[in-house]
């Protein structure tokens, strides 16, 4: 328990430092891009622009803006007001969009883990069979095809062709199923290959041959003696997989018209909404840091030889 608390404290301190670096770099880059939140196709009258700058503290020197926003985030967890969404704070946008993005990510990861592990186990147990070649061929395609291309093809096939799923929207299982499948398919492909590799390596170990020599059924040997060791690479991959799911959902949420954080993130970037973009960046950074920490802890639980340091 003491090692765990010490590890969590160190990771928390590293997260604070990482978030500060991300905040600083993002602040500088956003202010370095030509234009401003009020520049666009329609020119804002100078008097109105001055009022808007004063309202959002954009008339202050950059270092003052940097410090004021940082103090608000650290002391009150206040991410500021959106520059383009009138009367909406960044906290409100996150509160409305996060459940949608989180639900999509959870469905996609669950689908990816179930499909990937199952395909990897079948491929390893029946090595060099037609099933092995077919499953690994599908895994290569899943890795090679970007999820937004897969989403476009899925819409043509399952929405306009077979008419099995709706084209967009949110609220029902049928509406979340297709974007979750498209988002989780590349991750499932990686997991399938990792599971197959881990299974083949573990199947050659002495304790597995001993279990077979004792007359244990194949299912029991795989479940108790092979899978725990074979899944360690998969557990390690779940951290980057979470990053892939979160970043991949940015485009898919736009394609399927989902009211998640991804659509707001893209709109904030294209419209130069400084506060909304900064809030999204910091939120994604925290989520990725937390998921990687949970993966490290679970890895040490599955494999007692791994110590948290």
C-alpha positions in Angstrom: 0.0 0.0 0.0 2.9 2.4 0.8 4.5 1.7 -2.6 1.1 2.4 -4.3 0.6 5.7 -2.5 4.2 6.8 -3.2 3.7 5.9 -6.9 0.4 7.8 -7.1 2.0 10.8 -5.5 4.9 10.8 -7.9 2.6 10.4 -10.9 0.4 13.2 -9.6 3.4 15.5 -9.4 4.5 14.5 -12.9 1.0 15.2 -14.2 1.0 18.7 -12.7 4.3 19.4 -14.4 3.1 17.9 -17.7 -0.1 19.9 -17.6 1.8 23.1 -17.0 4.1 22.4 -20.0 1.1 21.5 -22.2 -0.7 24.7 -21.1 2.3 26.9 -21.8 3.0 25.4 -25.2 -0.6 25.5 -26.2 -1.0 29.1 -25.0 2.0 30.3 -27.0 1.0 28.4 -30.2 -2.6 29.6 -30.2 -1.4 33.2 -29.8 1.2 32.8 -32.5 -1.3 31.8 -35.2 -2.3 34.7 -37.5 -5.7 36.1 -36.8 -7.8 36.2 -33.7 -11.2 34.9 -32.5 -13.0 37.9 -34.0 -11.4 37.7 -37.5 -13.4 35.9 -40.1 -15.6 36.4 -43.1 -17.6 39.1 -41.3 -15.6 42.0 -40.0 -16.5 43.0 -36.5 -16.7 46.8 -36.0 -13.7 48.2 -34.1 -15.9 49.4 -31.2 -17.6 46.0 -30.7 -14.3 44.2 -31.0 -12.8 46.4 -28.3 -15.8 45.5 -26.0 -15.4 41.8 -26.7 -11.7 41.9 -26.0 -12.3 43.7 -22.7 -15.0 41.2 -21.8 -12.8 38.2 -22.4 -9.6 39.8 -21.0 -8.0 39.7 -24.5 -7.0 43.4 -24.2 -4.5 42.6 -21.5 -0.9 41.8 -22.2 -0.2 38.2 -23.2 1.7 37.4 -20.0 -1.2 38.8 -17.9 -3.7 36.6 -19.9 -1.4 33.6 -19.3 -1.3 34.2 -15.6 -5.0 35.1 -15.1 -6.2 32.0 -16.9 -3.7 29.8 -15.1 -4.8 31.1 -11.7 -8.4 30.5 -12.5 -7.8 26.9 -13.6 -5.6 26.1 -10.5 -7.6 27.8 -7.8 -11.2 27.4 -9.1 -11.0 24.8 -11.9 -12.5 27.5 -14.0 -11.7 27.0 -17.7 -13.3 30.3 -18.7 -16.1 31.4 -21.0 -16.4 30.2 -24.6 -15.6 33.0 -27.1 -17.9 31.6 -29.8 -20.7 29.9 -27.9 -22.6 32.7 -26.3 -23.3 32.5 -22.6 -21.6 29.0 -22.4 -18.7 28.4 -20.1 -16.1 25.8 -21.1 -17.0 23.8 -18.0 -20.6 23.6 -19.2 -19.5 22.4 -22.6 -17.4 19.7 -21.1 -20.1 18.7 -18.7 -22.5 18.2 -21.7 -20.0 16.7 -24.1 -17.9 14.4 -21.9 -20.7 11.8 -21.2 -21.2 11.4 -24.9 -17.5 11.0 -25.7 -16.9 8.8 -22.7 -19.8 6.5 -23.6 -18.5 6.2 -27.2 -15.0 5.5 -26.0 -16.1 2.8 -23.5 -18.3 1.0 -26.1 -15.4 1.1 -28.6 -12.8 -0.2 -26.1 -15.1 -3.0 -24.9 -15.8 -4.0 -28.5 -12.1 -3.8 -29.3 -11.0 -5.9 -26.3 -13.7 -8.6 -26.8 -13.2 -8.9 -30.6 -9.4 -8.5 -30.5 -8.7 -11.0 -27.7 -11.1 -13.6 -29.2 -9.6 -13.3 -32.7 -6.1 -13.5 -31.3 -6.8 -16.6 -29.3 -8.5 -18.4 -32.2 -5.6 -17.4 -34.5 -3.0 -18.7 -32.1 -4.7 -21.9 -31.2 -5.3 -22.7 -34.9 -2.0 -21.4 -36.2 -1.4 -21.5 -39.9 -5.0 -22.5 -40.6 -7.5 -20.7 -42.8 -9.0 -19.0 -39.8 -5.6 -17.7 -38.7 -4.9 -16.3 -42.2 -8.3 -14.7 -42.5 -8.3 -13.2 -39.0 -4.7 -11.8 -39.4 -5.6 -10.5 -42.9 -8.6 -8.7 -41.4 -6.3 -7.3 -38.6 -3.9 -5.9 -41.2 -6.8 -4.2 -43.0 -8.1 -2.8 -39.7 -4.7 -1.3 -38.9 -4.2 0.1 -42.4 -7.6 1.7 -43.0 -8.1 5.0 -41.1 -11.3 5.0 -38.9 -12.8 8.0 -40.8 -12.5 6.0 -44.1 -14.0 3.0 -42.4 -16.8 5.2 -41.1 -17.6 6.5 -44.5 -17.7 3.0 -46.0 -19.8 1.8 -43.0 -22.3 4.6 -43.6 -22.6 3.7 -47.3 -23.1 0.0 -46.5 -25.1 -0.1 -43.2 -27.0 3.2 -43.4 -27.8 3.8 -47.0 -27.4 0.2 -48.3 -28.7 -2.3 -45.7 -30.3 0.5 -43.6 -29.4 -1.3 -40.4 -28.3 1.8 -38.4 -29.3 5.4 -38.4 -27.1 8.0 -40.1 -26.4 10.0 -36.9 -27.8 11.2 -33.7 -27.5 10.2 -30.1 -29.5 8.5 -27.4 -30.1 4.9 -28.5 -28.0 1.8 -28.7 -28.4 1.7 -32.5 -27.1 5.2 -32.8 -23.9 4.5 -30.8 -23.2 1.0 -32.2 -21.9 2.0 -35.7 -19.6 4.8 -34.6 -18.3 2.6 -31.7 -17.6 -0.2 -34.1 -15.7 2.1 -36.5 -13.8 3.7 -33.7 -12.8 0.3 -32.0 -12.0 -1.6 -35.2 -8.4 -0.4 -35.6 -7.8 -1.0 -31.8 -9.3 -4.5 -32.1 -6.9 -5.3 -34.9 -3.8 -4.3 -32.8 -5.1 -6.3 -29.9 -5.7 -9.3 -32.0 -2.1 -9.3 -33.3 -0.7 -8.7 -29.8 -2.8 -11.5 -28.3 -1.7 -13.9 -31.0 1.9 -13.1 -30.5 1.6 -13.4 -26.7 -0.3 -16.7 -27.0 2.3 -18.3 -29.3 5.1 -17.2 -27.0 3.3 -18.5 -23.9 2.2 -21.8 -25.5 5.9 -22.8 -25.8 6.6 -22.3 -22.1 7.4 -25.4 -19.9 4.5 -24.9 -17.5 2.0 -25.0 -20.4 3.5 -28.2 -21.7 3.4 -29.6 -18.2 -0.3 -28.7 -17.9 -1.0 -30.5 -21.2 1.0 -33.5 -20.0 -1.2 -33.7 -16.9 -4.2 -34.2 -19.1 -5.9 -30.9 -18.5 -8.5 -29.9 -21.1 -7.3 -27.4 -23.7 -9.8 -24.7 -22.6 -8.6 -24.9 -19.0 -5.0 -24.7 -20.0 -5.6 -21.7 -22.2 -7.8 -19.9 -19.6 -5.6 -20.5 -16.6 -2.1 -20.9 -17.9 -1.8 -19.2 -21.2 -4.1 -16.1 -21.2 -2.8 -14.4 -18.1 0.7 -14.2 -19.5 -0.4 -13.6 -23.1 -2.5 -10.6 -22.2 0.3 -8.6 -20.6 1.2 -6.9 -23.9 -2.4 -6.1 -24.4 -2.6 -4.5 -21.0 0.4 -2.4 -21.9 -1.2 -1.3 -25.1 -4.4 -0.2 -23.5 -2.9 3.2 -22.5 -2.0 4.1 -26.1 -5.2 2.5 -27.3 -7.2 4.9 -25.1 -5.3 7.8 -26.7 -6.1 6.4 -30.1 -9.8 6.1 -29.2 -10.0 9.6 -27.7 -8.2 11.3 -30.6 -10.0 9.2 -33.2 -13.4 10.2 -31.9 -12.7 13.8 -32.8 -13.4 13.2 -36.5 -16.0 10.4 -36.0 -18.1 12.6 -33.8 -18.3 15.1 -36.7 -19.1 12.4 -39.2 -21.9 10.8 -37.2 -23.1 14.2 -35.8 -22.5 13.2 -32.1 -22.8 16.0 -29.5 -19.5 15.0 -27.8 -16.3 16.8 -27.0 -14.7 16.1 -30.4 -17.0 18.3 -32.4 -16.5 21.2 -30.0 -12.7 20.6 -30.1 -12.6 20.9 -33.9 -14.9 23.9 -33.9 -12.7 25.6 -31.3 -9.6 25.0 -33.4 -11.2 26.3 -36.7 -12.8 29.3 -35.0 -9.8 30.2 -32.8 -11.8 29.9 -29.6 -8.8 30.1 -27.3 -10.6 29.2 -24.0 -12.6 26.2 -25.4 -9.5 24.8 -27.2 -7.4 25.2 -24.1 -10.1 23.5 -21.9 -10.3 20.6 -24.4 -6.5 20.2 -24.5 -6.1 20.1 -20.8 -9.1 17.7 -20.4 -7.7 15.2 -22.9 -4.3 15.4 -21.3 -5.7 14.6 -17.9 -7.7 11.7 -19.3 -4.7 10.2 -21.0 -2.5 10.6 -17.9 -5.1 8.9 -15.7 -5.6 6.0 -18.1 -1.9 5.4 -18.4 -1.6 5.3 -14.7 -4.4 2.8 -14.3 -2.8 0.6 -17.0 0.5 0.7 -15.1 -1.3 -0.3 -11.8 -3.2 -3.1 -13.5 -0.1 -4.4 -15.1 1.6 -4.7 -11.6 -1.6 -6.5 -10.3 -1.6 -9.1 -13.2 2.1 -9.7 -13.1 3.5 -9.7 -9.5 7.0 -9.5 -10.8 6.4 -5.9 -11.9 6.9 -3.4 -9.1 5.5 0.1 -9.0 8.4 2.6 -8.9 
